[in-house]
Amino acid sequence: SHLFGTNGQKWLSQYGWERPPKARGEIEFTLNPWTSRETNWKRDIEPTMSLSGSFEAQTSSFRGVPASSARSHLYFTNQIWRLPDLFVTRPEGTVALDYWCETKSQNYWWKIESVVDPFCLKPLFGDGAQRAFDYFQFTTPPRVEGTLWGRWQAPDRTGFSSTVAVTNFICRGETGGEFRAGLEYTNQFLQIRDVDFRR
């Protein structure tokens, strides 16, 4: 981590693992002329950089959220990161992700297909959102499919569109047999549509 600046160290500190992950890849970039005394990485080097590779990690975590394994290919070109097949496993299910991020604007986009216990994500949220988890109990993990987009460090630009399906659950003490709905969130407005609830 000492090779990174402050932002790089902060980014790296989000991850943890029992054994070091395996990584492989190729990277290319153009250095400034040797006669140049000053080099600005973001301005001079990053626009010329391209990277392609892959990684695998066994028992690991992200911001305190544990995972049994994680793997993906990764690419960086034209100042855009891509992880097209990020696959995370946990004891109760899996998450398949497709990630895109432009470093210059910090705009990002995720495609998500998840069958994991949402309670594992509780450490990622603030106190107010964490209390909402206490309303629910799940016998089987819900299935979530959708997209999430926004700009890093600008939470007001966050949006998502997804479908949620869950069976055999409890909400504030009441049992439910089956629930399906579409969720959309833009401009800090949440819409729930096409609700199908059965008991």
C-alpha positions, -999 to 999 in steps of 0.1 A, spaced: 0 0 0 30 23 5 32 25 -33 -2 43 -35 -11 78 -26 -37 87 0 -67 78 -22 -52 46 -33 -44 35 2 -80 43 13 -94 23 -16 -71 -7 -8 -81 -6 29 -117 -16 20 -105 -51 11 -94 -80 33 -84 -117 27 -70 -147 46 -47 -156 17 -34 -132 -10 -55 -131 -41 -41 -144 -74 -37 -118 -101 -23 -118 -136 -23 -93 -164 -5 -70 -188 -2 -32 -186 11 -7 -210 16 31 -207 38 58 -221 62 77 -198 71 113 -202 104 121 -219 134 116 -196 141 154 -199 108 162 -182 113 169 -146 77 167 -134 52 140 -141 15 142 -132 1 106 -132 -35 116 -138 -27 141 -166 4 125 -183 3 87 -177 -32 75 -171 -46 86 -205 -20 64 -222 -25 34 -200 -42 1 -209 -45 -30 -188 -60 -64 -192 -60 -93 -167 -79 -113 -142 -80 -121 -105 -92 -147 -81 -96 -145 -43 -108 -171 -18 -121 -162 17 -121 -124 15 -142 -93 24 -152 -58 12 -160 -32 38 -167 -60 63 -189 -80 40 -175 -115 38 -173 -137 6 -163 -173 0 -147 -164 -33 -145 -137 -60 -132 -137 -95 -133 -115 -126 -115 -104 -157 -106 -67 -156 -98 -41 -183 -87 -5 -183 -85 15 -216 -94 51 -226 -97 58 -188 -125 34 -184 -125 4 -160 -144 -28 -169 -151 -59 -148 -175 -77 -172 -178 -110 -152 -173 -103 -115 -186 -134 -98 -189 -135 -60 -200 -166 -39 -213 -168 -4 -225 -199 15 -262 -191 7 -258 -180 -29 -241 -160 -56 -238 -125 -71 -229 -119 -108 -219 -83 -116 -209 -63 -146 -190 -31 -137 -181 0 -158 -165 32 -145 -150 63 -162 -122 76 -141 -123 112 -155 -160 118 -147 -163 92 -119 -195 80 -135 -202 43 -129 -227 16 -139 -234 -19 -124 -255 -48 -137 -265 -70 -109 -279 -106 -106 -280 -116 -69 -293 -145 -49 -277 -137 -15 -289 -128 20 -293 -90 20 -284 -89 56 -248 -95 46 -248 -60 31 -259 -43 64 -223 -30 72 -224 -10 39 -253 12 51 -257 40 77 -277 35 110 -310 46 95 -309 21 66 -296 -6 89 -327 -3 111 -348 -12 80 -332 -46 79 -347 -54 113 -382 -54 97 -374 -86 77 -365 -122 80 -358 -144 50 -361 -182 48 -345 -182 13 -325 -153 -2 -344 -130 -25 -336 -128 -62 -326 -94 -74 -319 -84 -110 -312 -48 -121 -289 -20 -128 -273 7 -106 -257 39 -118 -244 71 -105 -212 92 -98 -188 84 -70 -188 110 -42 -221 123 -55 -249 102 -38 -276 125 -52 -269 112 -87 -275 76 -77 -302 56 -95 -313 20 -99 -339 -1 -116 -345 -36 -105 -369 -65 -100 -371 -83 -67 -386 -117 -60 -387 -135 -26 -406 -164 -11 -413 -175 25 -404 -144 44 -415 -124 75 -420 -86 75 -426 -70 109 -439 -103 123 -463 -110 94 -455 -140 72 -455 -138 34 -456 -165 8 -444 -147 -23 -436 -112 -32 -425 -97 -66 -421 -61 -76 -401 -37 -97 -381 -10 -79 -369 23 -95 -350 50 -78 -340 83 -95 -337 119 -83 -341 107 -47 -376 93 -55 -384 56 -50 -411 40 -71 -424 4 -65 -444 -10 -94 -461 -42 -106 -465 -55 -70 -476 -91 -67 -480 -103 -31 -494 -136 -21 -502 -153 12 
